[in-house]
């Protein structure tokens, strides 16, 4: 097998047992790696009782997986997965950085983590050395302090084990903040302080396993490839394409906030009550002049789209953050009525330090502020007052949520579950204010104007809920490049503007497997998507998604835009229903949105079809 090490590391935190698992070529040929392989592993381990598995219980499995292109294709990432505490399905959540490359250079394609550690712990991995270490002294630490400590002790440990190497760069680190330790469903798995795998809520899964961090440092080369000469030639062609993308290198995604509010009418403003504004204070120049590091690239990335921002001075508190990127700008900025660059940077910095997903927690803050504005939530309920643009109040509430203090205990469950709980308390349906799909807050790309890239069915029919990085489109083949990048595990931004034939030529040069776009689209991708769909519909134990109800957009997207050049535009329900029906047919799902028996048999997924009888019976009984 080329491009793979051929083995996984399995760690049982309950027993302390550590073992290697050999990967079979046929499984990798069918599921590739990353998100695809995670789906297969989770089905094999938990599929026969999926609906009974508590995502935050000891039976859930946490997966950290690279893919065959990790380390070779520009843009290094790693994929995290497991049963999602947000959707109760499977989400492939990727994060940038060197972790995947260091892991492969340590001899592993991925890590399977089971059980629960007796005390706060972290994993230390370097080549053939794997250890479970005590993390009691860093429990409760924020992101910055956690990284400072682990980088220091990591280097010290590596020097003891590998003295002959002399000076050693710090290991790659995945970790959680206080939000993850307290099992907030909005908790992200963090890296480099401001990198986050937020979708899915896997920071909460790490917290449920009493696992504070994972450190890895590899000293071996990457696995051999099938045709190194072609890999180098193709890589050079791909790099040249990206070197021409100067706007991304200069601004990353940070220029999009003004673009999406002013031109596209597609950004969240005050919990999606609006999607348009002409607010110059959120223009790119106001962020650009606060950057102290303009070009920040992860391993092998020619785009360098990340930035480092600073506000404050030496005589006062200094706040640093990433760009922030567009998603955080929007959800912690315009979504909260915050239109000052300094304030958005402050909130982004705190969110990263506490270990939240900026999209999920920003969505939740907007939801609560609108409820407060409507008089549904009161000062007595919240323990404080809150209003649009009140940065200090948002900072206070973020800390309450991270600590599960007062109403923060309910809010830590995320927007969907908080809406359900508060609805019960208030005796009214509050889901109309929740902009989520299947338990997951949607990305910061509205669909009412029809100008942003997410289609009217994009969130509603995604196998990953509100994930803006894995949306449904017609024809279905348009969505599958995102699944490919999540499975081969490289940054999807690096697939943009690259001709499809170059992607598959690169895959062949690394693996030696001649996979055509047609085989990927009609067989391999379908197999992964159907399995993800099956586990999403099986759901449980606290939520079950009925496609007749939940294969839909948030209610706000059916309300007309109140202002701007696209005032009055909204998602047309008739058009949406027609597109949904067509997508069901083209992807291979029946009229209820369940993968069809014929389709599953064709792909060798008879066991999946058998388990889906539960879903069909559940729907029939509810009619």
NORGIUR-V262219 format. One record per residue. PHI is phi in radians with two decimals (999 if undefined). NEAR is the number of other C-alpha atoms within 12 Angstrom. D_LAST is the distance of its C-alpha to the last C-alpha in Angstrom with 1 decimal. Layout:
# NORGIUR-V262219
PHI/NEAR/D_LAST ; PHI/NEAR/D_LAST
This chain:
# NORGIUR-V262219
999/26/49.7 ; -1.78/29/50.9 ; 1.52/44/49.5 ; -2.09/44/48.1 ; -1.43/40/49.9 ; 1.57/31/47.8 ; -2.62/30/46.8 ; -2.01/33/44.6 ; -1.74/37/45.6 ; -1.94/31/43.5 ; -2.16/35/44.1 ; -1.70/29/42.8 ; -1.22/34/43.5 ; -1.20/22/43.1 ; -1.68/16/45.8 ; 1.44/23/47.8 ; -1.32/20/47.6 ; -2.26/26/48.1 ; -2.61/23/48.0 ; -1.66/24/47.8 ; -2.11/20/45.2 ; -1.42/21/46.2 ; -1.58/24/43.9 ; -1.56/19/43.6 ; -1.04/23/44.3 ; -1.11/14/41.4 ; -1.11/22/38.9 ; -1.18/35/40.5 ; -1.07/33/40.8 ; -1.54/28/37.0 ; -2.14/34/35.9 ; 1.19/46/39.1 ; 2.81/53/39.1 ; 0.79/47/37.7 ; -1.06/46/34.0 ; -1.14/48/33.6 ; -1.15/52/35.5 ; -1.03/50/33.7 ; -1.05/50/30.3 ; -1.15/37/31.8 ; -1.08/38/33.6 ; -1.15/39/30.6 ; -1.12/35/28.5 ; -1.12/20/31.4 ; -1.48/22/32.0 ; -2.21/31/28.6 ; -1.04/35/25.9 ; -1.28/21/25.5 ; -2.48/24/24.5 ; -0.90/38/23.5 ; -1.17/32/20.5 ; -1.71/23/23.0 ; -1.36/31/25.9 ; -1.42/29/26.9 ; -1.00/43/28.3 ; -1.83/40/31.1 ; -1.75/26/31.7 ; -1.17/26/34.5 ; -1.33/28/32.5 ; -1.11/40/31.6 ; -2.01/43/34.0 ; -1.77/51/35.8 ; -2.05/44/37.0 ; -2.19/46/39.9 ; -2.25/50/40.4 ; -1.57/56/42.8 ; -2.41/52/42.6 ; -1.13/52/45.3 ; -1.62/49/46.3 ; -1.06/52/46.7 ; 1.69/41/50.3 ; -1.85/47/51.2 ; -1.30/44/49.2 ; -0.99/45/50.0 ; 1.66/41/47.8 ; -1.29/41/47.4 ; -2.56/52/44.0 ; -2.41/53/42.2 ; -1.93/52/38.4 ; -1.91/51/36.7 ; -2.74/53/33.3 ; 2.70/56/31.3 ; -1.27/52/27.9 ; -1.31/53/27.6 ; -1.17/50/27.5 ; -1.54/52/26.0 ; -1.75/50/23.1 ; 1.10/43/23.0 ; -1.92/50/23.4 ; -1.96/55/26.7 ; -2.13/51/29.0 ; -1.68/52/32.4 ; -1.90/50/34.6 ; -1.80/50/38.1 ; -2.45/43/41.3 ; -1.36/46/44.7 ; 2.27/41/48.0 ; -1.65/37/50.1 ; -0.99/48/48.0 ; -1.09/53/46.7 ; -1.22/48/50.2 ; -1.07/40/51.8 ; -1.15/49/49.3 ; -1.13/46/50.0 ; -1.29/33/53.7 ; -1.59/36/53.3 ; 1.81/37/52.1 ; -2.29/45/48.3 ; -1.46/50/45.5 ; -3.12/47/43.2 ; -2.28/46/42.5 ; -1.94/36/39.9 ; -2.04/43/39.8 ; -2.17/37/38.3 ; 1.28/29/38.8 ; -2.38/32/40.2 ; -1.23/30/43.8 ; -1.16/22/45.6 ; -2.42/24/47.2 ; -0.94/28/46.8 ; -2.43/34/47.7 ; -2.42/41/48.2 ; -1.64/41/48.6 ; -2.16/40/51.9 ; -2.24/40/52.0 ; -2.63/35/55.0 ; 0.83/29/55.5 ; -1.53/24/55.8 ; -1.81/25/55.8 ; -2.30/32/52.6 ; -2.47/27/52.7 ; -1.77/31/50.4 ; -1.98/29/52.3 ; -1.29/23/52.1 ; -2.04/29/50.7 ; -1.00/20/51.1 ; -1.33/17/53.8 ; -2.02/31/51.5 ; -1.09/29/48.4 ; 1.56/28/47.6 ; -1.20/28/49.6 ; -1.34/33/48.4 ; -1.04/41/48.2 ; -1.08/31/51.8 ; -1.18/23/53.3 ; -1.06/38/51.2 ; -1.11/33/52.3 ; -1.00/21/55.9 ; -1.17/25/56.0 ; -1.20/39/54.2 ; -1.13/31/56.3 ; -1.16/20/59.4 ; -1.23/24/58.7 ; -1.11/34/57.2 ; -1.14/30/60.4 ; -1.05/20/62.5 ; -1.17/27/60.6 ; -1.12/32/60.8 ; -1.14/21/64.5 ; -1.15/16/65.0 ; -1.42/22/63.1 ; -2.35/22/64.5 ; -1.03/13/67.9 ; -1.22/11/69.2 ; -1.48/14/67.0 ; 1.24/13/68.8 ; -1.15/13/66.9 ; -2.23/23/63.1 ; -1.23/23/60.4 ; -1.05/28/57.7 ; -1.23/42/54.6 ; -1.34/41/51.3 ; -2.35/44/49.0 ; -1.93/49/45.3 ; -2.71/59/44.8 ; -2.17/60/42.6 ; -1.73/49/43.6 ; -0.99/45/43.0 ; -1.10/53/39.4 ; -1.20/49/38.7 ; -1.05/46/40.7 ; -1.68/39/38.5 ; 1.04/42/35.3 ; -1.16/50/34.1 ; -1.20/51/31.0 ; -1.69/57/32.9 ; -1.30/49/36.0 ; -1.77/54/37.4 ; -1.58/56/39.7 ; -1.88/50/43.0 ; -2.65/40/46.1 ; 0.94/39/49.3 ; 1.26/40/48.3 ; -2.07/45/46.5 ; -1.62/45/44.5 ; -2.55/47/40.9 ; -1.74/43/37.9 ; -1.68/54/35.4 ; -1.07/49/32.0 ; 1.79/51/30.1 ; 1.39/57/31.9 ; -1.33/56/34.2 ; -1.11/50/36.9 ; -1.19/50/34.9 ; -1.16/49/34.5 ; -1.04/56/38.3 ; -1.08/43/38.7 ; -1.15/40/36.6 ; -1.67/39/38.9 ; 1.06/43/42.0 ; -1.94/47/43.1 ; -1.38/51/45.0 ; -2.84/44/46.1 ; -2.34/42/46.9 ; -1.96/45/50.3 ; -2.53/43/51.4 ; -2.46/40/54.6 ; -1.85/35/55.4 ; -2.05/26/59.0 ; -1.74/19/58.4 ; -1.27/22/57.9 ; -1.09/30/54.5 ; -1.01/32/53.7 ; -1.14/27/55.5 ; -1.91/30/53.9 ; -1.22/26/54.2 ; -2.49/22/56.4 ; -1.12/23/57.8 ; -1.06/15/59.9 ; -1.20/22/56.9 ; -1.01/32/54.9 ; -1.18/21/57.8 ; -1.15/19/58.2 ; -1.16/29/54.5 ; -1.06/33/54.3 ; -1.11/21/57.3 ; -1.10/24/55.6 ; -1.18/35/52.4 ; -1.07/28/54.5 ; -1.10/20/56.5 ; -1.07/23/53.3 ; -1.37/28/52.3 ; -1.12/22/55.8 ; -1.42/17/55.5 ; -1.54/23/52.5 ; -1.18/17/54.8 ; -1.12/18/52.4 ; -1.20/29/50.1 ; -1.18/25/53.2 ; -1.33/29/54.6 ; -2.13/35/51.5 ; 1.05/33/48.5 ; -1.63/31/45.3 ; -1.20/39/46.9 ; -1.36/33/47.9 ; -1.31/34/44.3 ; -1.07/50/43.7 ; -1.20/36/46.0 ; -1.05/29/44.8 ; -1.35/40/41.1 ; -1.40/42/41.7 ; -1.44/31/44.5 ; -1.67/23/43.9 ; -1.66/30/40.3 ; 0.85/40/38.6 ; -2.49/44/36.2 ; -1.85/47/37.1 ; -1.24/48/35.4 ; -2.23/46/37.4 ; 0.87/37/36.7 ; 1.00/45/33.1 ; 1.13/49/32.4 ; -1.16/36/33.3 ; -2.51/37/35.8 ; -2.32/49/36.6 ; -2.25/38/40.1 ; -2.82/36/43.4 ; -2.10/25/47.1 ; -2.09/24/48.3 ; -1.11/20/51.4 ; -1.14/25/51.4 ; -1.76/36/48.6 ; -1.18/30/50.5 ; -1.06/31/51.4 ; -1.12/21/55.1 ; -1.28/28/54.3 ; -1.52/42/52.7 ; -0.99/33/55.2 ; -1.31/20/58.2 ; -1.77/31/56.6 ; -1.38/30/56.3 ; -1.81/20/58.8 ; -2.49/23/57.6 ; -1.37/27/56.6 ; -1.92/25/56.1 ; -2.26/30/54.0 ; -2.07/30/52.7 ; -1.37/31/51.0 ; -0.87/27/52.4 ; 1.21/29/53.2 ; -1.70/36/51.6 ; -1.48/34/53.6 ; -1.47/38/51.5 ; 0.88/35/52.3 ; -1.41/36/49.6 ; -1.44/36/49.6 ; -2.27/37/52.0 ; -2.10/35/53.4 ; -1.92/35/53.7 ; -2.44/31/55.9 ; -2.27/32/56.3 ; 1.69/17/59.0 ; -2.51/11/62.5 ; -1.10/9/64.7 ; -1.45/7/65.6 ; -2.23/8/62.0 ; -1.18/11/58.7 ; -1.77/17/58.0 ; -1.98/28/54.3 ; -2.12/33/53.4 ; -2.73/40/50.2 ; -1.36/46/49.1 ; -0.65/47/49.1 ; -1.20/49/46.6 ; -1.30/39/44.4 ; -1.04/41/42.2 ; -1.05/42/38.9 ; -1.28/47/40.8 ; -0.94/50/42.9 ; -1.27/51/39.8 ; -1.32/45/37.7 ; -1.81/54/40.7 ; -2.04/48/42.5 ; -0.98/47/41.1 ; -1.06/49/37.7 ; -1.85/44/39.6 ; 1.24/38/42.1 ; -1.82/38/44.7 ; -2.20/35/47.1 ; -1.96/31/50.1 ; -1.00/40/50.6 ; -1.02/33/52.2 ; -1.20/39/49.3 ; -1.15/50/46.7 ; -1.12/46/48.9 ; -1.04/35/49.2 ; -1.15/45/45.5 ; -1.08/48/44.9 ; -1.07/39/47.7 ; -1.17/41/46.2 ; -1.04/52/42.7 ; -1.11/49/44.2 ; -1.13/44/46.4 ; -1.43/45/43.6 ; 1.46/56/41.6 ; -1.67/57/38.6 ; -1.34/52/36.7 ; -1.10/50/38.0 ; -1.19/49/34.8 ; -1.15/50/32.5 ; -1.32/55/34.9 ; -1.13/53/36.0 ; -1.05/47/32.4 ; -1.12/47/32.1 ; -1.10/55/35.4 ; -1.13/44/34.5 ; -1.02/45/31.2 ; -1.17/48/33.3 ; -1.13/40/36.1 ; -1.14/32/33.9 ; -1.09/36/32.5 ; -1.15/25/36.1 ; -1.06/21/37.1 ; -1.44/15/34.5 ; 1.41/18/35.7 ; -1.38/25/32.4 ; -1.79/28/34.2 ; -1.97/22/37.8 ; -1.07/19/41.0 ; -1.15/14/40.5 ; -1.15/22/37.1 ; -1.54/30/38.4 ; 1.37/18/41.9 ; -3.02/24/43.3 ; -1.70/24/43.2 ; -2.54/34/41.8 ; -2.63/30/42.0 ; -0.98/29/41.8 ; 1.48/27/44.7 ; -1.51/26/45.7 ; -1.10/31/46.5 ; -1.10/21/48.0 ; -1.14/26/44.9 ; -1.13/37/42.7 ; -1.09/31/45.1 ; -1.11/24/45.0 ; -1.20/38/41.2 ; -1.02/44/41.0 ; -1.17/33/43.3 ; -1.08/28/41.3 ; -1.16/39/38.1 ; -1.07/45/40.0 ; -1.59/30/41.4 ; 0.96/25/38.2 ; -1.62/21/40.4 ; 1.04/19/38.9 ; -1.16/28/35.8 ; -1.02/31/36.5 ; -1.16/27/34.7 ; -1.29/32/31.4 ; -1.16/41/32.2 ; -1.11/44/33.1 ; -1.37/39/29.4 ; 1.61/50/29.1 ; -1.03/45/27.6 ; -1.09/43/23.8 ; -1.23/34/24.2 ; -1.11/38/27.0 ; -1.07/35/24.9 ; -1.11/26/22.2 ; -1.20/23/25.0 ; -1.20/32/27.0 ; -1.01/23/24.1 ; -1.14/14/23.8 ; -1.15/16/27.6 ; -1.53/18/27.8 ; 1.21/12/24.9 ; -2.66/17/23.7 ; -1.44/19/21.4 ; -1.82/29/23.9 ; -1.15/29/21.8 ; -1.12/27/23.1 ; -1.64/38/26.4 ; -1.62/42/25.4 ; -1.72/49/26.2 ; -2.36/44/24.4 ; -2.32/44/22.0 ; 0.89/47/20.2 ; 1.48/49/22.8 ; -2.09/46/25.8 ; -1.08/49/28.0 ; -1.24/48/28.5 ; -1.16/43/32.0 ; -1.46/44/34.5 ; -2.32/44/33.9 ; -1.27/46/32.1 ; -2.09/43/30.5 ; -1.24/42/31.0 ; -1.28/38/34.6 ; 1.34/27/33.7 ; -1.78/25/37.0 ; -1.39/25/36.2 ; -1.35/27/35.2 ; -1.33/34/31.5 ; -1.43/36/29.4 ; -1.13/39/26.5 ; -1.76/45/24.1 ; -0.97/42/26.5 ; -1.37/42/25.0 ; -1.03/45/21.3 ; -1.94/48/21.4 ; -1.14/49/24.1 ; -1.28/51/23.7 ; -2.05/52/25.7 ; 1.08/46/23.8 ; -1.39/44/26.3 ; -1.09/41/29.3 ; -1.30/37/31.5 ; -1.62/37/33.4 ; -2.63/39/30.6 ; -1.76/36/28.7 ; -1.49/40/26.8 ; -2.55/32/28.8 ; -1.93/27/29.2 ; -1.19/22/30.6 ; -0.97/34/29.2 ; -1.05/28/32.8 ; -1.17/25/33.8 ; -1.52/36/31.8 ; -1.45/39/33.2 ; -1.21/35/36.7 ; -1.16/38/35.2 ; -1.12/47/33.7 ; -1.13/42/37.1 ; -1.16/44/39.1 ; -1.25/48/36.8 ; -1.65/47/37.4 ; -1.29/53/41.0 ; 1.10/51/41.3 ; -2.62/48/43.4 ; -1.25/44/42.9 ; -1.11/32/40.8 ; -1.05/33/43.3 ; -1.43/37/45.8 ; -1.57/34/43.8 ; -1.15/24/44.0 ; 1.22/20/46.5 ; -1.61/27/47.2 ; -0.97/18/47.0 ; -0.99/23/44.3 ; -1.09/19/47.0 ; -1.17/28/48.8 ; -1.08/35/45.8 ; -1.31/31/45.5 ; -1.11/31/49.3 ; -1.14/41/49.4 ; -1.03/42/46.7 ; -1.14/30/48.8 ; -1.10/31/52.0 ; -1.40/37/50.6 ; -1.68/35/48.7 ; 1.40/25/50.2 ; -1.71/27/46.8 ; -1.51/20/46.6 ; -1.69/27/43.0 ; -1.49/21/42.4 ; -0.97/25/40.1 ; -1.20/17/38.2 ; -1.13/20/37.8 ; -1.07/33/36.6 ; -1.19/26/34.1 ; -1.58/25/32.7 ; -2.17/29/33.0 ; -1.16/36/33.9 ; -1.13/42/32.0 ; -1.07/38/28.8 ; -1.05/36/29.1 ; -1.16/47/29.3 ; -1.11/52/26.5 ; -1.14/46/24.0 ; -1.19/47/25.0 ; -1.06/45/24.6 ; -1.08/43/21.2 ; -1.08/48/20.1 ; -1.23/46/21.6 ; -1.12/48/20.1 ; -1.30/47/16.5 ; -1.14/43/17.5 ; 0.91/39/18.8 ; 1.35/30/19.5 ; -1.51/26/20.8 ; -1.82/24/20.4 ; -2.43/27/17.9 ; -2.33/30/14.9 ; -1.74/37/14.2 ; -1.62/30/10.9 ; -0.97/36/12.5 ; -1.12/25/10.3 ; -1.86/22/11.8 ; -1.68/32/14.9 ; -1.41/40/16.4 ; -2.67/36/18.1 ; -1.51/44/21.5 ; -0.97/40/22.6 ; -1.02/27/22.4 ; -1.09/32/26.2 ; -1.27/42/26.4 ; -1.68/28/25.0 ; -1.65/26/27.9 ; -1.17/25/31.2 ; -1.07/32/34.1 ; -1.38/24/36.4 ; -2.76/24/39.7 ; 1.57/22/41.7 ; -1.14/20/42.4 ; -1.97/25/38.6 ; -0.92/20/37.9 ; 1.63/21/34.8 ; -1.28/27/33.2 ; -2.76/32/29.6 ; -1.31/29/26.7 ; -1.44/24/25.6 ; -1.12/20/21.8 ; -1.13/13/22.3 ; -1.12/16/24.6 ; -1.08/29/22.4 ; -1.08/23/19.3 ; -1.16/17/21.8 ; -1.15/29/23.4 ; -1.09/38/20.2 ; -1.06/27/19.4 ; -1.15/24/23.0 ; -1.11/35/23.1 ; -0.89/33/20.2 ; -1.14/22/22.2 ; -1.31/25/25.6 ; -1.48/40/24.8 ; 1.76/31/23.2 ; -1.83/31/19.4 ; -1.37/24/16.8 ; -1.15/22/14.6 ; -1.61/28/12.1 ; 1.52/38/15.3 ; -1.80/44/15.9 ; -0.86/44/19.5 ; -1.26/32/19.7 ; -1.05/26/21.2 ; -1.08/17/24.2 ; -1.11/28/24.9 ; -1.18/31/24.9 ; -1.14/19/27.1 ; -1.03/20/29.4 ; -1.70/27/30.0 ; 1.28/21/30.4 ; -1.96/29/27.3 ; -1.06/21/26.1 ; -1.17/20/25.7 ; -1.17/40/23.3 ; -1.05/31/21.2 ; -1.09/22/21.2 ; -1.23/30/20.1 ; -1.24/37/17.2 ; -1.04/21/15.6 ; -1.06/25/14.6 ; -1.16/32/12.7 ; -1.08/29/11.0 ; -1.17/18/10.2 ; -1.07/20/9.0 ; -1.17/22/6.5 ; -1.07/13/5.4 ; -1.24/10/5.6 ; -1.57/12/3.8 ; -1.31/10/0.0
